[in-house]
Amino acid sequence: MSMIKTRFAPSPTGLIHLGNARTALFSALFGESFLLRIEDTDQERSRPQFIADLMEDLRWLGLHWDEGPETAEPCADYFQSRRGEVYRRYYDLLEQRSLAYPCFCTPGELEMARKAQLNAGQPPRYSGKCARLTRKDIAEKLRQGMQPTLRFRVPKEHVVEFHDRVRGVQVFNTADIGDFIIRRADGSAAFFFCNAIDDALMGVTHVLRGDDHLSNTPRQILVLEVLQLPLPEYAHISLLLGDDGAPLSKRNGSRSLNQLREEGYLPLAVINMLARLGHHYESAQVMSFQALKRDFDLAHLSKSPARFDIAHLKHWQQEAVRTAELETLCDWLGAETRVLIPDDRRNDFIDIVRSNCTFPAEAHEWAKILFSDELERSAEMTRIPRAAGETFFLHAIDAANRAPGDFAAFIGELKKTSGAKGKQLFQPLRAALTGRLDGPEIARIYALLDPHRLERRLAEFTYPSL
């Protein structure tokens, strides 16, 4: 049995968003060999920076390709814009066998014909007008300087049937397809022609892609069959919807991988979320890429659209933070935060981060609270300790001096001397020490605060001038 080879073939016309990232992930999880190919035939919209960005995004996500470009510099092997000679050979072969013909219809003429067909209740497809041109007709139009497209001659009364690995048996009648363009008027290759040719020549055995490409598949099969090129197996994945049930877009929650990285999401969180959008895993735990790959199964892909929910992503972010390696979290914090944390408190602070922070900005705020003198209190966070009274905080200072670093002894002494308990005991302490009522256990705060800083914060509510 041959090795399963999959591919991801993006067009570099923008940043990678969640839908494309999910397709890339599924392909990488399923394939024993994973290929990256850059489909940059749209020269007006393709940008070198987009290529560099998408490669960086894939590497950040942990999707490392076995074949493909190593840099954004175009090369003939994996950039379609450099493979014109390859496609030209097959165009020539199709024309020599009368399986393709030049089409001189203008975009305006095609649009008028399309509207007429729709108004008549017919599916829009090419009428075949230029299929009847003689060699003399073609030569005359070329002499006039007209630039034709090249259309594939679809066989009549033919049925294209294939087994989709997600949707089962698919049957298409060629009468509903019509002759389609395989080369644009500017000489560039049309998407489903070069896409199919490259899959065959590069040995791709399985194509995983969105089900919006399902109607392209019979066209590609027709081309590959007449050229006697190998057919891959196809698996058309359900599309992603936003929280409003519409196709996922910027308007309803979609983000680029670049945005997610800047917001502080961990790649492990993103792949765990994406892997479960339209695919079922038995485990509800955060899984490594290797574990996700081991348990990935095309039979577990749903035919129904998957819905993206930001709360779902945040859940996996919390799980990823909770289970991340120490050094991973240290890098994630960023240099501005790391410089605040004393070396001997780093591990204890990371433990606080795991259970209390979802994003680096939150961890940075706690680093400032615990390890700097930058403490801002709202009016409410000032009112609560003031209401506890000066005597309460005098007792707190005495207890802290008697039990430095020992929270159990400190809180026991304070209970006894102040008579406070429950909210009346803990809320004034939290507000005084952190300016917040939420966050880590107060015992951990007590252990991490420098004793002198701790005493100064308590003293603010005993001697107002301090």
N, C-alpha and C positions, 0 to 999 in steps of 0.2 A: 504494500500500500504506500502511495506517495505521501510525502510530507505535506501537511496542511500549510498553505501559504496564503496569508491575507495581506491586505494593503489598506493604506489610508491615502487618499489622493485629493487633497484640498486645492481649491483655487485661491491664490494669495491676493485676494481683493479686500481684505479686512482682517480684523483680529478674530481668533477662534472663539466661538461662543459655545454654550453648553451643548447644543444639539450636535455640532460637529465633534466636540470633545467626546461625547458619548459614543458616537460612531467609531472614532479612533480607538477608544478604550475597548469596546466590544471586539473590534478586529484584532487588537493586540492580545486580548484575553483568549480568543479562540485559536489564533494562529500559532503553529509551531515555529514558523518563520514570519516575520512582520516587515512589510515593505512600506517605505514612504516615497511617494511620487508627487511632484509639484505640477499641477495642471494649470500652467500659466499662459495658455493660448490667448487669453483676453489681455492683450498688451496695453490697452488703454487704462484698465483698472488694476492690473497686477503691479505690485511695488516690491522692490528688493527688501525694504524694511519689514513688510508684512511677512515675507519668507523668513527673515531672521527671527521675527517675533513668534511665528508659529513653531519654529524649531525649538526656540527657548521654552515656549509654553509646553510642548510635548515632553521635553526633557524634565521640566519642573514637575509635571504630572507623573513622571516615572515611566513614560512610554518610550522605550529605546528601540529603535528600528535596527533590524539585521541587515537590511539593504536600503540604500537611499543616499541622498546628499549629506555631506558632513558639514557644509557651510551653506550660506545663502548665495554663493557664487554659482550661477547657472552652469550646468554641465550637460553633455549630450545624453548621458545615461538616464537621468531621472527628472529632467525638466522637459515638458512637452514642447516648449518654445524652441528647443534645440533638436527636435526629432522630425523636422519637416521632411527630410529625405526618406525616412522610414515610411511616413504616411503617403508620400508621393508615389513610392513604388506600388503601393496597394491601390491608389487611385488609378494609376496607369493600367494595372492589371484588370480592374473592374471595367474601365472604359474599353479596353481591348476586347473584352468578352461581352460587351454591350449590356453590362450589368449596372452601369451608371451613365448618366448623360448630363450635358450642360443645360442649365435652366436660366433663362433671361428674364423671367417675370420680376417685376419691380416689387418692393415692399408694399407700395400702394395698391397694385393689382392684387396681390395676395390677400391683403386686408379686406378689399371689397368682396373677393370671392368667399372669404371666411364668413363675413357678415351675411352674405346671401345664403350660405349653407345653414348657418344657425337660424336665420329667419324661416327657413324651409323645414326646420326641425331635423336637419341632418348633422351628423358629426363632422366637424371641420377637418378636411384633409385635402391634400393637393389634387387638383383635377387631372393632372397628367398632360397638361397643355404642351409643354416643351418636349415631352417624350416622343411626340410625333414629328419633330423637326428633322428635315433631311440634312445630309452633310453640307449641301449647298446653302441651306438656310442658316446653319450654324456658322459657316465660313463668312457669310455676308454680315451677320450680326457682330462677329468678332472684328471684321474689317471696319465696321462702324464705331469700334472702340467700346462696345458693350462688355461689361465684366460679368460673366455668368457664375452662378453657384454650381455645384455638382450634386446631383440627386442620385440616390440609390434606387434602382428599379425594383420595386417590391413585387415578388411573384404573385400572380392572380390566383384566387381560389385555393389559398394555401392556409394551413393552420400551424401556428407556432405553439408548442406545448412544452412546458418545463415544470419541474418540481421545485417549488420554493421551500427552503428549509424552515421558514417560519409560517408561510401561508398555504402550504400544500400545493396541489396541482393547479397550474395556471394555464388557461387556454386563450389564445388570441387569434382572431381571424384577420388575415392580411387585407381583406376588403375594408376593414375599419382603420387601417394604418395609413395607407397612401404613401407615395414615393417621398422620401425625406432627404433633407440636405445633409451631405457628409463633408462638404467643403464650402466655406463661405466665399463670397465674391472677392474678398481681399486675399484669398489663397490660404487662409488659416483653417485648421481642421475643426470641424464641429465636435462638440463635446462627446456625444455617444459613439462617434467613429473612433477618434484617437483613444478614448477611454477603453473601448473594447479591444482595440489592436494592442495597446500596451499591456492590458491584463493577460492576453494570450501570449505575447512574446516574452513577458517577464515571469511566466510560469505561475501566475496567481491561480490558486485552485478554488478559493472561496471568496466571494464578494459579499461583504456585509455593508448595507447602506440603507438610507431612509426609504420608506415605502412610497415617497413622492417620486422615486425613480423607477417604480414598478413598470410604468408604461414605456420606459426606455428599453427595458430588457428584451422584448421580442425584436425590436429593431437591431439591437446588438447581436442577438443570436442569429438573425438572418445574415448579417454581414460576416460573422465568423464562420458560419456554415458554408457560404459560397466561396470563402477564401480558404476553406479547409484548415482553419486554425482551431486549437483546442478551446472548448467551452468551460468556463468555471461554473461552480455551483453558486446559486444566488440565495441570499437570505435578506429579505426586506424587512427592516426594523420599523416598528410603530414610531410615529412622530412624537415629539415632545410638545405638550400643551402648557400654557401658563396657568396661573391660579384662577383665571376667568374662563377657562375652557377653550380659549382661542389659541392658535399656534404660538409657540413661545417666541417672544420678541422683547426688545428693550422696554416696550410699553407695559408688559405684564410680568416683568421680573427677570428676564434673561440678562446674563452678565458674560463678559468675556473672561477667559482664564486670567488675562492680565489684570483685570479689575479684582477678581477674587484674590489673587496673590497680593495685590496692594492693600486689600481690606484685611489681610492677615489670615486668610483661610489656609489650612495645611493641605498639601496635595493628597494625603491619605484620606482626609475628610471628603474631598471632592470625588475621588475615585470610588469611595464606598457609597456615596450618594448616587453617583451616575450609574454604577453597576447594578443598582436595585431599581432603576427607573425602567420598567418594562421587562425586568429579568428577576426571577425568584431565586433567592438563596435560603437555605434552611437556617443558617446561622444569623442571629440578630446582633452579633458582636462585630466590632470593628475588625476588618480583615486586611492582611497585607496584600500587596499586588499578587504575590505568588499563591496565596490562599484563594483569592478571587479567581485567578486563572485556573487553579486546580478544580474548582467547583463550577466553573462556567459551562453551561450546556445550552445549545441552541434550542433544545426541546423546552427549556424554561423561559423562552422569550414569548412575551404576550403579543397577540394580534391587535389588542386594543391600545389606543394612544396612552402614553404615560404622562402624568401631570407633575410638573415641577412645583415644589412648595419650599419656600425659603426656610420655613421652620424645620423641614426635613434636613436641609443642608446644615443648619445650625446644630441640630441634634448630632450629626456625624462630626461636626467640628468639635463639639464638647467631648465626644468619645475619643476623637483623635488626640486632643490635648491631654485628656486623662491618661491615655496609654502611651504617649510618645516617650521616646528615649530622652534622658536628661540633656544630652548635647543638642538634640533636635530642638528642644524647647529653649535652650540658651540661645541658639542661633535665631530662633523665631522671635525672641524678645527684642532683638535689635540692639545696636551699640549704645544708643542713648539711654536705654533702660539698664543694660548690663553695667554701665559705669557707676550707677547709683548703688549697686548691690555689693556689700562687703564680701570678700571671698569666703570667709568662714560662715556666712549666712546664705550662700547661694543655694545649696541643696534644700534647706528649709523653706526658702522663698519659693523655689520651684514647686514644692509640695503644695504650697498655698495656691499657686497659679493653677495647678491641675484641677483643683476642686472649686475654684472661684472665678476663673477667667475664661472667656471664650475667644477673645482677640487680644493682640499685643497692646493695644491702647489701654485696655483695662488693666493689664499687668503693669503697664507703665505708671498708671495712677496709684496702684498699690505700692509700687517701689518708691514713689515720691512720699506717700503717706508714712511708710515704715522707715525709710532711710534718709529722709531730708527734712528740713524745717519748713518746707512748703506745705502747710496745712490750711486749707480753706474750709470754714464752717458756714453753713447757711444760718439764717436767723433762727430756724427751728433747732439746728444742731447746737446753737449757743444757748437757746432757751432751756433745753432739757437739762444740761448739767447745772445751769444757774439755779434751776428749780430744786435740784438736789441739795443745794446749800453749801456754804463754805466748810462747815463742820464735816460733812461727808468726805470732802476732798482732803481735808487735813488728816482724817483717819486713813484715807487711801494712801497718802504720802508716807505716813508712819508704817502702814502695812507693807508697802513696797520696799521701804528701807530695811524692814526686818526680814523680808523674803525675796531678795533680788533673784530673778530667774525662776522662782518656784511659784507658779500661779496658784496651785492648790492651797499652799500655805497663805499666800497673799489674800485670796478671796475668802478663805476661812476667817482670817483675822479681821478683814473689813466687815464681813457679816456680823461678827461678834461685837465689834466696837461701834458700828453705825446703826445696827438693827435693821438695815435694809435687806430686802430679798426680792427675788423675781425681777420684774421689769424695773422696779425702783433701784435695784442693785446694778443690773447690767447695762441698761440703756444710758445712764449718765456716763458710765465708764467708756462705752463705745463712742458716744458722741464726743467726749473729751479727747480720747486718744486717736480717733480716726476721722472725726467729722462726718461719720456715717453710722447708720443703724444696721446695715447689712454687711456681708463679707465673711471673712474667715472667722473661725472660732476665736473668741477673745483670749483664750489661753495661748493660742499661737501668736496672736498679736503681742501679748505681754512678753512672750519669749523672744520675739524678734526685735522689739523696740530697744534701742540703747537706753540703759537705765537713766542717764542724765536727760535724754529727750523725753522719756516717759514722765519723769518727775516734773519737768518744765510744763508739760501739757496738763498735768494734774494741778499744778500750782496756779495756772491761769484762772482757776475758779476758786482759789483761796485768797490770792492777793491780786486784785484786778489790775494793779499797776504793772504787774509782770507780763 
